[in-house]
Amino acid sequence: MKKLLFNSFFMVPMFFIGFVSSAQYTGDSFAKAKQTKTANLTYVYSESPGFAAEISGNVQGVCVDVMSDFEFYLLDNYGITVNSKMEKAHANNFTAYLNAVKKSSNGVFGLSNTTITQKRKAEYNFSPPYITNIGMMLSNSALPTLNDMSKIADVFAGKKAVTVKGSTNEDQILKIKSKYYPSLTIEYVNSFDEVLAKIVNSTDYFTNIDFTYYLDATKSKKPIKRHPAGDQTAEEFGIVMPKNSDWDKPFEEFLTESYRTSPSYRKIIAEHLGRNALQLLDAVVQE
């Protein structure tokens, strides 16, 4: 009897933990918020330097400040007061973060360096792009420089690619493998912080990664190298929402080209990504 009783108490907490880990997030719909003039929203984030990162216990970054400006827009234009909460359970697993947003409903927003793609549009709603990403190929600084992608199998002979499953960075590496380096071995980790740590601490790896990680690494004087052949500027980041969300409509009104060129927005970029980021982004616009 004691053994049975013990097992019963043991199974209840385990069941509860499992339930919590798979629980869906939710928030008020825009339709409801217009009626009640109050919106209870949930923000789910994944660690990304400059975009959404926990600093001194608070999540800070471009995404957070853009959402703050969105909250002011809702108050000014619809009289809606926002009550928001930040969910941190998936901070260090980008794939889990995306899945959590997908399984959620209504007023839930994913904050990270989330690329807008046609494939993802079939599973999520997105805000208009809040920034243009520059994808870069990085390695440890000790590796030779790759100036011609067609020569990658020779220049990076015996090296492995490291990336995050389900990311657009993985897509780029798979394209490189298919076209230029069929024997390439790909190693997977849970977050881009882990990706960066791999190339900083070893000469065995290279990666495709977003430009903010490069800026953050160079600022910290980490031993990394940017390979010009791997630069790519076709991606755009957006705030991601569940497919059943109706918050994409007011976001389209708010996140316009006028907002992206405003002094307020440029101040957000400079504060969280640095002046070098502004120069890079201005160069992309000119191109």
Sine and cosine of phi, psi and omega as CSV:
sin_phi,cos_phi,sin_psi,cos_psi,sin_omega,cos_omega
0.00,0.00,-0.69,0.72,-0.01,-1.00
-0.89,0.46,-0.66,0.75,-0.01,-1.00
-0.91,0.42,-0.65,0.76,0.01,-1.00
-0.91,0.42,-0.66,0.75,-0.01,-1.00
-0.90,0.43,-0.67,0.74,0.02,-1.00
-0.87,0.49,-0.71,0.71,-0.01,-1.00
-0.89,0.46,-0.58,0.82,0.01,-1.00
-0.90,0.43,-0.71,0.70,0.02,-1.00
-0.91,0.41,-0.54,0.84,-0.02,-1.00
-0.94,0.33,-0.63,0.78,-0.07,-1.00
-0.96,0.29,-0.53,0.85,-0.02,-1.00
-0.89,0.46,-0.77,0.64,0.04,-1.00
-0.88,0.47,-0.63,0.78,-0.01,-1.00
-0.90,0.44,-0.65,0.76,0.05,-1.00
-0.89,0.45,-0.65,0.76,-0.02,-1.00
-0.90,0.43,-0.68,0.73,0.02,-1.00
-0.88,0.48,-0.70,0.72,0.02,-1.00
-0.88,0.48,-0.62,0.79,0.00,-1.00
-0.91,0.41,-0.69,0.73,-0.02,-1.00
-0.90,0.44,-0.68,0.73,-0.08,-1.00
-0.91,0.41,-0.43,0.90,-0.03,-1.00
-0.97,-0.26,0.07,1.00,-0.06,-1.00
-0.90,0.44,0.58,-0.81,0.04,-1.00
-1.00,0.01,0.53,-0.85,0.09,-1.00
-1.00,-0.03,0.39,-0.92,0.02,-1.00
-0.52,-0.85,0.21,-0.98,0.04,-1.00
-0.29,-0.96,0.13,-0.99,-0.03,-1.00
-0.94,0.34,0.51,-0.86,0.10,-1.00
-0.98,0.20,0.33,-0.94,0.06,-1.00
-0.91,0.42,-0.61,0.79,0.01,-1.00
-0.87,0.49,-0.69,0.73,0.02,-1.00
-0.92,0.38,-0.67,0.75,-0.03,-1.00
-0.88,0.47,-0.58,0.81,0.03,-1.00
-0.91,0.42,-0.51,0.86,0.01,-1.00
-0.98,0.18,-0.71,0.70,-0.09,-1.00
-1.00,0.03,-0.28,0.96,-0.06,-1.00
0.90,0.43,0.34,0.94,0.07,-1.00
-0.67,-0.74,0.65,-0.76,0.02,-1.00
-0.77,-0.64,0.88,-0.48,0.12,-0.99
-1.00,-0.08,0.94,-0.34,-0.11,-0.99
-0.89,-0.45,0.48,-0.88,0.02,-1.00
-0.88,-0.48,0.78,-0.62,0.04,-1.00
-0.95,-0.32,0.84,-0.54,0.04,-1.00
-0.95,-0.31,0.75,-0.66,-0.07,-1.00
-0.78,-0.63,0.39,-0.92,0.12,-0.99
-0.80,-0.61,0.73,-0.68,-0.07,-1.00
-0.80,0.61,0.81,-0.58,0.06,-1.00
-0.44,-0.90,0.90,-0.43,-0.07,-1.00
-0.80,0.61,0.81,-0.59,0.06,-1.00
1.00,0.06,-0.43,0.90,-0.03,-1.00
-0.99,-0.16,-0.74,0.68,0.04,-1.00
-0.35,-0.94,0.97,-0.25,-0.04,-1.00
-0.57,-0.82,0.63,-0.78,-0.01,-1.00
-0.99,0.17,0.86,-0.52,0.01,-1.00
-0.78,-0.63,0.88,-0.48,-0.01,-1.00
0.81,0.59,0.63,0.78,0.08,-1.00
1.00,0.02,-0.17,0.99,0.00,-1.00
-0.90,-0.44,0.63,-0.77,0.06,-1.00
-0.99,0.15,0.83,-0.56,-0.06,-1.00
-0.76,-0.65,0.37,-0.93,0.06,-1.00
0.55,-0.83,0.00,-1.00,-0.03,-1.00
-0.84,0.54,-0.73,0.68,-0.03,-1.00
-0.86,0.51,-0.67,0.74,-0.04,-1.00
-0.91,0.42,-0.68,0.73,-0.01,-1.00
-0.95,0.31,-0.56,0.83,0.08,-1.00
-0.90,0.44,-0.67,0.74,0.05,-1.00
-0.90,0.43,-0.59,0.81,0.05,-1.00
-0.89,0.45,-0.69,0.73,0.05,-1.00
-0.90,0.43,-0.59,0.81,0.04,-1.00
-0.90,0.44,-0.64,0.77,0.03,-1.00
-0.88,0.47,-0.67,0.75,0.05,-1.00
-0.91,0.42,-0.60,0.80,0.04,-1.00
-0.88,0.47,-0.70,0.72,0.01,-1.00
-0.89,0.46,-0.63,0.78,0.01,-1.00
-0.93,0.37,-0.70,0.72,-0.06,-1.00
-0.94,0.33,-0.59,0.81,-0.15,-0.99
-0.98,-0.19,-0.40,0.92,-0.02,-1.00
-0.81,-0.59,-0.07,1.00,-0.04,-1.00
0.93,0.37,0.39,0.92,-0.03,-1.00
-1.00,-0.08,0.83,-0.56,0.09,-1.00
-1.00,-0.07,0.79,-0.61,-0.06,-1.00
-0.99,-0.13,0.74,-0.68,0.21,-0.98
-0.92,-0.39,0.91,-0.42,-0.08,-1.00
-0.87,-0.49,0.44,-0.90,0.10,-0.99
-0.72,-0.69,0.56,-0.83,-0.04,-1.00
-0.97,-0.22,0.82,-0.57,0.03,-1.00
-0.99,-0.17,0.80,-0.59,-0.12,-0.99
-0.93,-0.37,0.10,0.99,-0.14,-0.99
-0.89,0.46,-0.44,0.90,-0.08,-1.00
-0.92,-0.39,0.40,0.92,-0.11,-0.99
-0.86,0.51,-0.57,0.82,-0.12,-0.99
-0.94,-0.33,0.35,0.94,0.05,-1.00
-0.59,-0.81,0.99,-0.16,-0.11,-0.99
-0.89,0.46,-0.64,0.77,0.00,-1.00
-0.90,0.44,-0.69,0.73,0.03,-1.00
-0.91,0.42,-0.59,0.81,0.04,-1.00
-0.87,0.49,-0.74,0.67,0.02,-1.00
-0.88,0.47,-0.69,0.72,0.01,-1.00
-0.89,0.45,-0.61,0.80,0.01,-1.00
-0.89,0.45,-0.67,0.74,0.03,-1.00
-0.91,0.41,-0.67,0.74,-0.02,-1.00
-0.86,0.51,-0.64,0.77,-0.06,-1.00
-0.99,0.13,-0.09,1.00,-0.05,-1.00
-1.00,0.04,-0.06,-1.00,-0.04,-1.00
-0.56,-0.83,0.49,-0.87,0.11,-0.99
0.86,0.51,-0.83,-0.56,-0.18,-0.98
-0.98,0.19,0.88,0.47,0.05,-1.00
-0.85,-0.52,0.71,-0.70,-0.07,-1.00
-0.77,-0.64,0.73,-0.68,0.03,-1.00
-0.99,-0.10,0.83,-0.56,-0.06,-1.00
-0.92,-0.38,0.92,-0.39,0.05,-1.00
-0.04,-1.00,-0.15,-0.99,0.08,-1.00
-1.00,0.08,0.95,0.32,-0.12,-0.99
-0.99,-0.14,0.91,-0.41,-0.03,-1.00
-0.97,0.24,0.68,-0.73,0.08,-1.00
-0.99,0.13,0.86,-0.50,0.05,-1.00
-0.75,-0.66,0.34,-0.94,0.03,-1.00
-0.89,0.46,-0.63,0.78,0.01,-1.00
-0.89,0.46,-0.71,0.71,0.00,-1.00
-0.93,0.36,-0.51,0.86,0.02,-1.00
-0.89,0.46,-0.41,0.91,0.03,-1.00
-0.97,0.25,-0.30,0.96,-0.08,-1.00
-0.89,-0.45,-0.28,0.96,-0.06,-1.00
-0.69,-0.73,0.28,-0.96,0.29,-0.96
-0.98,-0.17,0.53,-0.85,0.00,-1.00
-0.79,-0.61,0.48,-0.87,0.24,-0.97
-0.95,0.30,0.23,-0.97,0.22,-0.98
-0.86,0.52,0.38,-0.92,-0.01,-1.00
-0.88,0.48,0.71,-0.71,0.04,-1.00
-0.99,-0.16,-0.15,0.99,0.04,-1.00
-0.24,-0.97,0.48,-0.88,0.12,-0.99
-1.00,-0.08,0.80,-0.61,-0.02,-1.00
-1.00,0.03,0.53,-0.85,0.15,-0.99
-0.90,-0.43,0.96,-0.28,0.04,-1.00
-0.97,0.22,0.68,-0.74,-0.05,-1.00
-0.76,-0.65,0.50,-0.87,0.14,-0.99
-0.99,-0.12,0.84,-0.54,-0.04,-1.00
-0.82,-0.57,0.44,-0.90,0.11,-0.99
-0.51,-0.86,0.02,-1.00,0.17,-0.99
-0.88,0.48,0.57,-0.82,-0.06,-1.00
-0.90,0.45,-0.29,0.96,-0.03,-1.00
-0.97,0.24,-0.28,0.96,-0.03,-1.00
-0.98,0.22,0.48,-0.88,0.06,-1.00
-0.91,0.41,0.44,-0.90,-0.04,-1.00
-0.98,0.22,0.72,-0.70,0.05,-1.00
-0.99,-0.13,0.93,-0.37,0.01,-1.00
-0.97,-0.26,-0.24,0.97,-0.04,-1.00
-0.70,-0.71,0.91,-0.41,-0.09,-1.00
-0.87,0.49,-0.50,0.87,-0.02,-1.00
-0.92,0.40,-0.23,0.97,-0.02,-1.00
-0.97,-0.24,0.19,0.98,-0.11,-0.99
-0.88,0.47,-0.59,0.81,-0.02,-1.00
-0.90,0.43,-0.47,0.88,0.05,-1.00
-1.00,0.08,-0.73,0.68,-0.05,-1.00
-0.92,0.40,-0.63,0.78,-0.01,-1.00
-0.95,-0.31,0.55,0.83,-0.01,-1.00
-0.85,0.53,0.78,-0.62,0.02,-1.00
0.99,0.14,-0.04,1.00,0.00,-1.00
-1.00,0.02,0.40,-0.92,0.04,-1.00
-0.93,-0.36,0.50,-0.87,0.12,-0.99
-1.00,-0.04,0.59,-0.81,0.04,-1.00
-0.80,-0.59,0.71,-0.71,-0.06,-1.00
-0.36,-0.93,-0.07,-1.00,0.01,-1.00
-0.93,-0.36,0.76,-0.65,-0.03,-1.00
-0.88,0.48,0.71,-0.71,0.07,-1.00
1.00,0.10,0.00,1.00,0.00,-1.00
-1.00,0.01,0.33,-0.94,0.08,-1.00
-0.94,0.34,-0.39,0.92,0.09,-1.00
-0.91,0.42,-0.61,0.79,0.09,-1.00
-0.89,0.46,-0.65,0.76,0.01,-1.00
-0.84,0.54,-0.67,0.74,0.00,-1.00
-0.91,0.42,-0.65,0.76,0.01,-1.00
-0.92,0.40,-0.63,0.78,0.04,-1.00
-0.90,0.43,-0.59,0.81,0.06,-1.00
-0.92,0.40,-0.65,0.76,0.04,-1.00
-0.89,0.45,-0.69,0.72,0.02,-1.00
-0.87,0.49,-0.72,0.70,-0.05,-1.00
-0.91,0.41,-0.64,0.77,-0.13,-0.99
-1.00,-0.03,-0.59,0.81,-0.17,-0.99
-0.85,-0.53,-0.40,0.92,-0.20,-0.98
-0.59,-0.81,0.93,0.37,-0.11,-0.99
-0.85,0.53,-0.50,0.86,-0.04,-1.00
-1.00,0.04,0.10,0.99,-0.05,-1.00
-0.88,0.48,0.73,-0.68,0.11,-0.99
-1.00,-0.06,0.73,-0.68,0.00,-1.00
-0.92,-0.39,0.79,-0.61,0.02,-1.00
-0.94,-0.34,0.68,-0.74,-0.07,-1.00
-0.94,-0.35,0.62,-0.79,0.10,-0.99
-0.75,-0.67,0.09,-1.00,-0.12,-0.99
-1.00,0.09,-0.41,0.91,-0.10,-0.99
-0.59,-0.81,0.31,-0.95,0.01,-1.00
-0.96,0.27,-0.37,0.93,0.14,-0.99
-0.89,0.45,-0.63,0.78,0.06,-1.00
-0.93,0.37,-0.60,0.80,0.06,-1.00
-0.85,0.52,-0.76,0.65,-0.03,-1.00
-0.88,0.47,-0.64,0.76,0.01,-1.00
-0.88,0.47,-0.59,0.80,0.01,-1.00
-0.88,0.47,-0.73,0.68,-0.07,-1.00
-0.98,0.22,-0.45,0.89,0.05,-1.00
-0.94,0.34,-0.62,0.79,-0.12,-0.99
-0.99,-0.10,-0.03,1.00,-0.05,-1.00
-0.50,-0.87,0.52,-0.85,0.10,-1.00
-1.00,-0.07,0.18,0.98,-0.05,-1.00
-1.00,0.03,-0.08,1.00,-0.15,-0.99
-0.76,-0.64,0.36,-0.93,0.27,-0.96
-0.64,-0.77,0.20,-0.98,-0.04,-1.00
-0.45,-0.89,0.27,-0.96,0.25,-0.97
-0.95,-0.30,0.79,-0.61,-0.14,-0.99
-0.49,-0.87,0.33,-0.95,-0.04,-1.00
-0.96,0.27,0.49,-0.87,-0.16,-0.99
-0.87,0.49,-0.44,0.90,-0.03,-1.00
-0.92,0.40,-0.52,0.85,0.06,-1.00
-0.93,0.38,-0.58,0.81,0.06,-1.00
-0.91,0.42,-0.73,0.69,0.01,-1.00
-0.88,0.47,-0.67,0.74,-0.01,-1.00
-0.91,0.41,-0.64,0.77,-0.02,-1.00
-0.94,0.35,-0.66,0.75,0.01,-1.00
-0.94,0.35,-0.58,0.82,0.06,-1.00
-0.89,0.47,-0.59,0.81,0.02,-1.00
-1.00,0.04,0.07,1.00,0.03,-1.00
0.85,0.53,0.66,0.75,0.05,-1.00
-0.99,0.13,0.50,-0.87,-0.08,-1.00
-0.98,0.21,0.96,0.27,0.00,-1.00
-0.85,-0.52,0.33,-0.94,0.03,-1.00
-0.73,-0.68,0.68,-0.73,0.08,-1.00
-1.00,-0.08,0.75,-0.66,-0.03,-1.00
-0.96,-0.27,0.93,-0.37,-0.11,-0.99
-0.80,0.60,-0.53,0.85,-0.03,-1.00
-0.90,0.44,-0.34,0.94,-0.09,-1.00
-0.99,-0.14,0.03,1.00,0.00,-1.00
-0.91,0.41,0.67,-0.74,-0.01,-1.00
-0.53,-0.85,0.74,-0.68,-0.11,-0.99
-0.83,-0.56,0.39,0.92,-0.09,-1.00
-1.00,0.04,-0.18,0.98,-0.12,-0.99
-1.00,-0.02,0.45,-0.90,0.11,-0.99
-0.72,-0.70,0.60,-0.80,0.01,-1.00
-0.99,-0.13,0.56,-0.83,0.07,-1.00
-0.63,-0.77,0.28,-0.96,0.16,-0.99
-0.98,0.19,0.80,-0.60,-0.10,-0.99
-0.99,-0.17,0.58,-0.81,-0.04,-1.00
-0.70,-0.71,0.34,-0.94,0.10,-0.99
-0.87,0.50,0.43,-0.90,-0.05,-1.00
-0.89,0.45,-0.47,0.88,-0.03,-1.00
-1.00,0.03,0.11,0.99,-0.03,-1.00
-0.97,0.26,0.62,-0.78,0.10,-1.00
-0.96,-0.26,0.21,0.98,-0.01,-1.00
-0.99,0.17,-0.15,0.99,0.04,-1.00
-0.91,0.42,-0.45,0.89,-0.04,-1.00
-0.93,0.36,-0.80,0.60,0.07,-1.00
-0.91,0.41,-0.45,0.89,0.05,-1.00
-0.91,0.42,-0.59,0.80,0.04,-1.00
-0.90,0.43,-0.55,0.84,0.05,-1.00
-0.95,0.32,-0.58,0.81,-0.10,-0.99
-1.00,0.10,-0.78,0.63,-0.16,-0.99
-1.00,0.00,0.97,0.25,-0.05,-1.00
-0.98,-0.18,0.11,-0.99,0.08,-1.00
-0.89,0.46,-0.54,0.84,0.04,-1.00
-0.89,0.46,-0.65,0.76,0.05,-1.00
-0.91,0.40,-0.67,0.74,-0.06,-1.00
-0.93,0.37,-0.31,0.95,0.04,-1.00
-0.97,-0.26,0.08,1.00,-0.05,-1.00
-0.97,0.25,0.45,-0.89,0.07,-1.00
-0.84,0.54,-0.58,0.81,0.00,-1.00
-0.89,0.47,-0.72,0.69,-0.01,-1.00
-0.92,0.40,-0.69,0.73,-0.01,-1.00
-0.90,0.44,-0.53,0.85,0.07,-1.00
-0.91,0.41,-0.63,0.78,0.04,-1.00
-0.88,0.48,-0.72,0.70,0.00,-1.00
-0.88,0.47,-0.74,0.67,-0.03,-1.00
-0.89,0.45,-0.63,0.78,-0.04,-1.00
-0.92,0.38,-0.67,0.74,-0.13,-0.99
-0.99,-0.13,-0.45,0.89,-0.04,-1.00
-0.92,-0.39,-0.31,0.95,0.05,-1.00
0.99,-0.14,0.31,-0.95,0.00,-1.00
-0.89,0.45,-0.54,0.84,0.02,-1.00
-0.88,0.48,-0.57,0.82,0.03,-1.00
-0.91,0.42,-0.65,0.76,0.04,-1.00
-0.88,0.48,-0.66,0.75,0.01,-1.00
-0.90,0.43,-0.68,0.74,0.04,-1.00
-0.89,0.46,-0.71,0.71,-0.03,-1.00
-0.93,0.38,-0.61,0.79,0.06,-1.00
-0.90,0.44,-0.60,0.80,0.03,-1.00
-0.91,0.42,-0.63,0.78,0.04,-1.00
-0.89,0.46,-0.69,0.73,0.01,-1.00
-0.88,0.48,-0.68,0.74,0.01,-1.00
-0.90,0.43,-0.61,0.79,0.04,-1.00
-0.91,0.42,0.00,0.00,0.00,0.00
